[in-house]
Each structure stands twice: as C-alpha cells, then as structure tokens.
Amino acid sequence: MTWLKKQGIDDALIQPYSGHESRKSLEVYSKLAITDAQQEYNEVINKFPI
C-alpha cells in the first residue's frame, strides 16, 4: 500500500483494498516505508554506546 501512496494514489482509492476500516488507520501505515526509515534508524542506532 505504501508503494501506491508513493505513486500519488489517493487514500480514498487505496482504503477499500487495504483491509483498513477507515482512512485514518490506513494513514498510520502509509506514512513511512521501511526503506525510507532505514537512514533515520541508522542515525539513531549509531548514537547508542556499544
């Protein structure tokens, strides 16, 4: 679903196929793909002392 969102498809069109009852719950999962989060994850994890 995140891929569809990145293609510019509106949540209203994605939601019926997503299994989410509301567009609000769909928005939570479509905010950030794991590949988008990787850089931020790396920055945060590197701050922890080993």
Buried (B, 14 or more C-beta within 10 A) or exposed (E): BBEBBEEEEEBEEBBEEBEBEEBEEBEEEBEEBEEEEEEEEEEEEEEEEE
